[in-house]
Amino acid sequence: MTPARPKDTGAPLSRPGLLGGPAPILVSAVLWGTTGTASSLAPADAPAAAIGSAGLALGGLLLFLTSRGARSLPGACTRRERRLLTLGALAVAGYPLTFYPAVARTGVAVATVIALGSAPVFTGLLAWATGRARPTARWTAATAAAVLGCALLVLGPALSGHGTPVDAAGVALAACGGLSYAVYALIGGGLITRGHSSDAVMGVLFGAAGLLVVPLVLCVGTDWLLSGRGAAVAGYLAVFTVYLAYRLFGHGLRRTTASVATSLTLAEPAVAAVLAVGVLGERLPAASWCGLAVLASGLIALTLPAGRRKRRGPSERI
């Protein structure tokens, strides 16, 4: 007899399966790694913030409409949890408003690495400050290696003597994007571990965030969306980097803490760098390739099982 499927309660499952643990988070990171390249293919007159916002608006609506339990989730939440949902939606909406302008000012590689490199640090510090979890030695070492790899990846051109001045405002915007990502990852992970469906949590967070950015898309103009290239870019961002990626990310958070999850998504800069070389024709110096190797070692350390423990610590809480 086929065993019954476990309910999506957010509690650890007896078997990780394909939808639990690091695997879906790494797949999400691969999809997110394509955002910079995809957005660079949009029409030249498309505002940077509008590109990401259009993808979020369409993808968030799709995620909300197809997520079981999303409509009833706010009513099932406590007052505090509803406040967290609101804060999480604001953080989600803030990401495209900071990350895509950072890409326009600093380039795909620099913006991606700063945003994703700062996110695990913000997540670990916020989790520690709110009493959810104390950073482990393994997480600290692996994340430090991954961040170092990201730094080498970005600074490689400068170290080789071919670098260009870094835009300070772009760096600040990218760091704000990393903070936004850390906030909604912590909130989403906390709500999921409290027993709410991962699909419902992601559906509400991104559906609400999509509504929040609609006025921006309308205010800056939608002419670029009417072109074939503009529609294709917005559609790709909506379906693959929002709907599919965050559906997988939510499932991954069922068995992975937010701190580890954000560290695993440091795979995104590596994907972005490879695409920049293979699709956009960019060249990486030796230092950048060394950074990719160090980054990979950190990700492997986070992905491999830590070994059995006699007693599990308490689940993370917000």
Summary of the structure (lengths in Angstrom):
residues: 318
radius of gyration: 19.0
end to end distance: 39.1
largest distance: 65.0
contacts: 1169
relative contact order: 0.23
helix: 72%
strand: 0%
